[in-house]
Amino acid sequence: MATMILLAGCGNMGFAMLEGWIQAGRIEPPEVTVIEPNDPLRERAQKLGVDAVASPDQIAEDVAPRLVIFAVKPQVMRDVVPAYRRFAASGATFLSIAAGIPIAMFEELLGGEASVIRCMPNTPAAIGKGMMVTATNANVTRDAEEFASELLAANGRVASVADESLMDAVTAVSGSGPAYVFHMIECLTAAGERAGLPRDTAGLLAMQTVYGAASLAAESAEEPGRLREQVTSPNGTTAAALAVLMGDDRLKNLMADAVEAARQRSVELGK
């Protein structure tokens, strides 16, 4: 079976995405070659049934992958990418999941004719509930984009933006967003403790409430604002709490400031 995918880097995110692709039947293990210099990580990947090597130099000359995926840290990307330039000539599409690295850098390192997809995933992709957002250059064919989207769909929802500059906002909202939600759970847990609940109970209530509310919002035909109104009785307990959160647009402004700080940092990382 021919190699269809080269996966450069198989750390936590790369491995989680690979595992999702295989489990969902999007790809067969023999169709994947992982390039991972770290011995334990390479051995972990091999347990999924894929071929795994320590260096791109070990890839046979006649290999012509359909997709080359870069799942390495942004700070080492410039050192890693050039070794894969030879696959541009055979028609491969290159997909990066590194935050902040612009398509222009890949075009510089792989050649201006290279087909490049930039993707911003988030950590829930590890359990198939992620948000993957893509941007492409003009060289990406419809077939290549559809193939990549079908693959990524095994890890959650997939969306695209036509303007690559919007990827900084994407990073700030969905890329970093899980951390905001985790902190919300931490804060709600601490508030429950302060109100007298045992820590374990407060933690369970906070986690399940966030999980249940997000699931309801995802499955409901109603807008989140309407769902909020439905659970808010006039002069009731929820209304009292929302008066604190929504008064003077406190939470709205705080979240806007947080997203803007993340967006600006994403812009800085891409320079």
N, C-alpha and C positions, 0 to 999 in steps of 0.2 A: 504494500500500500504506500503510495507516494506521500511525501511530506507536504502538507498543505499549510501548516502553521509553524513558524519559528517563534518561540517565546523567549526573549532575552531578559532573564531575571525571573526568579521564581520564589520571591520572598512571600510575606503573608498575603498581600493583595494579589500578586501574580498567581500564587498557588490556589487561592480561594476562587478566583475567576476561572482558572483552568479546571478545577474540580467541578465547578458549576457547568461548564461547557460539556464535559464528559458525562456527567450525571443526567443532563437534559437531553443527551443524544445529539447535540449540535455537531459534535466531532468525535471520531473514533481515536483512541489513544495512539495507535500506530501512525496516525496522520500528523502527530505533533512531535517536534523536537524542541526540547528545553535546553537553553544555554545558561548554566549556572555554575560559577566558580566555587561557590561554597559547598563543601562536601555533604554536610547533613541536609542542606536544602535540595541539593541535586538528588540525593538518595530518596528523600521524601517524594519528590516528583516522580521518580522511577517506579515507586509503589503504585502509581496510578496507571502504569502500563505504557507510559510514554518513553521515547528515547530521550536520553539526557546526556549532555556533554559539558565539559568544563570551559571550553573555549570555542568561538566561532571558527577557529582554524581547523577544528575537528569535523566540520560539516563537509560532506563530500562535494566535489566540484559540480556534479550533475544535479544537485538539489535545486529545484526552482519553486520555492514556496509561493502560495497565493497571498499570504499575509505574514508580515513580520511585525511582532508586537514588542514594544519596548516597555518593560515593567521594572525599570531600575530607578534609583533615586535621581532627582533632577540635577544634583551637583556633579554626578558622574556621567551624565548623558553625553556630553561632548566627547568624552573619552571612549565611550562604548559604541556610538553610532557608526563611525567611519568603517569599522570592520564589516558592516553589512551592506556597504554601498554596491557591491557586486550583484546583489539581488535586485537592484533597481533595473538593471539591464535586462533581467529575465521577466520583468513585468510585475514584480511584487508590489503590493500596497503596504505602506508602513503605518502602523497605528501606535501612538504613544499615550500612556496613561499617567504621564508625569505632570504634576501641577506647575503652571507658570511657564512652561517651555513652549515658545511660539513655533508655528509651522515653518516660519522663515529659517529657523536654525536647522531644521531637518533638511530643508531645500539646500541650504549652504553645504551641509555635510554629505548629503546623498546625491546632489545634483538637482538642478532646477526642473528637470523633467520628472522627478520622483513623485509618486502618488502618495499623499500624506493625509492621515486622519488624526486629529488631536482629540483625545477623549478625557473627560473629567468624571471619574467614578467616585463613589463614596463607600465608606466601610460596610454598610449593610449589604453591599454586593456579595459579601462573604456568605450570606445566608439566602441569596437570591432575592433580596428585597432592596437592592440598591437603586441609585439614580445615575444613569450614565448619559452624559451629554456630549455630543460630537460637533466638530467643525472640520471642514475639509478644504483642501486646495483645489484648484481648477483641474488638476490632473486625475482626480479620483473618478472612476467610472461609476455609473449607476449600479452595475453588478457588484463592484467592489464595496460600495457603500452599503448595499443591501446585505451582502455576506457578513460584513462587520457588524451591522445592526442586529442581524439574526443571532449572531454569536453572543453579542453583549446582552441580548434580551434574556438569556439564561440567567443573568445576574440581577435582573430587575427591569425597571422601566428605562426606555431609551428615548431621548429627544435630541434635536439638532438645532444649531443656530447658524444662520447664514453669515453673520458678521463675527469673525474670530475674536474681535476685541471684546465681545460680550462674554467670552470665557472667563474673564476676571470676575464678572458678576456671578457667573455660574459657580465658580470656585467658592465665592463668598456665601452663596445661598445653600447649595446642595453639597458641595465638596466639603466645606467646613461645618455645614449645618448639623450633622449628627452630634458634634461636640456641644452645640448649643442645647440640643435636646437632652443630652446626658447631664448637662449642668442643671437644666430645669428639673430633672428627676432628683438630683442631689439637693437642690434648694427646697423642693417640695417635701422631700424626706426630712430635711433639717427643720422645716416649719412644722411638720407633724410631730417631731420630737419635742419641739418647743411648746406645742399645744398639749403635751402630756402623753403621747403615744410611745410605746416601746419602739426602739430603733428598727427592729426587724419588721414590725407591723407597719410602721411609717414608710419603710422602704418598699414593702410589697404594695401598699396602697398607691404610692407615688408611681412606681413602675407600671403597674397594671392600669392605672388611670390614664397615663400617657399612651400606653399601647392600645388600650381600648378606644380612646378618643380618636387617635390617629387612624385606627382601623375603620371606625364608624365614618370618619370624614372621607376616607378613601372609597368606601363602598356606598355611601349615600349619594343620592342625586341632588341633595341640598348643598348650597354653598356653606363653607365653615361659619360665616357670619350668621346665617339662618339657624344653623345647629346651635350656635351660642345662644341665640335668642330663645330657642325652644327650651333650653335648660335653665333659663333665667326667669324666675318668677318675680313679679314686681315686689319690691321691698323685702325680698327673701335673702337667704344666706349668700347665694351666688351673686346677686346684685350688689350686696355689700362688698364682696371681694373684688368684683369687677370695677367698682367705683375707685378702688385703690389702683388697680392695674391700668384702667383706661382713663382715669382722671388726668387731665392735661396731656393726654396721649403718652403717658409715661412709658408703657411697655413698647408702644409703637415707635417712639423716638429712640428708645434704648436699642431696640433691634435694628433700626435703621443705622444708628451709629456703629453698631457692631459689624454689620454687613459692609458698611463703607470702609471700616478699618481693614477688614479682610480683603476687600477688593483692591484697596490701595497697595496692600502688601503683595498681592498677587501680581500687580503691575510691576512693582519693584523687582520681584523675583524673575520676571520675564525679560528684564533688561540685560 
